[in-house]
Amino acid sequence: MYDYIKGIPAGKNTSQKGSFLTIENNGIGYLFEITSRDFSSLADAENEVKVYTVLLHREDKMSLCGFLHREDRDIFNILTSVSGVGSKMALTLLDEFSSTDLIGLVIQGDYKALTSAKGVGPKLAQKIIIELKDKLMNYKTNEPVVIETSKKQDSQSVDDAKTVLISLGYEREEIKSALSKALAVLNDNASAEDILKESLKILSV
């Protein structure tokens, strides 16, 4: 329903229930639940900010989650598609790990690292790794994104990074441009995680 909302921060509060931000736009105050990471980065914000949104629709209420970075919003959506992971758990994971670090752990299959997030036990961590890896790495598309790479660059790492970006919902021209720019500044032996991190940095500008 909403992709993002631009507005002026009109209120912030944090409690045991979570961190919340009110954005005023055209006389309307939109209340978002956000990560504590984003809450801290908005400590002195007075100018207009852009918040990427997720509308949560439950039987008893509707609410908004907000993110300052598009990739965090997209990872949130994929996380909540895992059975047993609700919005609170997804926000907790994004508090503990940046989106690129979280993707890296999934690619590596490092479920033990996920257990450092509050409320994530070994069984849930393994479930998250298995389901996320399937969603991120096995995304099917009939429209391939062709990227020219140097002979020294690991084509598998490039393909893995490309597949994750497609699964996150980026347009093919966006991906092609971001990957080309990322590969131009990275070492030839850059891993898939390195390529993703640099590409997401470029896409977030």
Buried (B, 14 or more C-beta within 10 A) or exposed (E): EEEEBEBBBEEBEEEEEBBBBBBBBEEEEBBBBBBBBBBEBBEEEEEEBBBBBBEEEEEEEEBBBBBBBBBBBBBBBBBBEBEEBEBBBBBBBBBBBBBBEBBBBBBBEEBEBBBEBEEBEEEBBBBBBBBBBEBBBEBEEEEEBEBEBEEEBBEEBBBBBBBBBBBBEBEBEBBBBBBBBBBEEBEEEBBBBBBBBBBBBBBEE
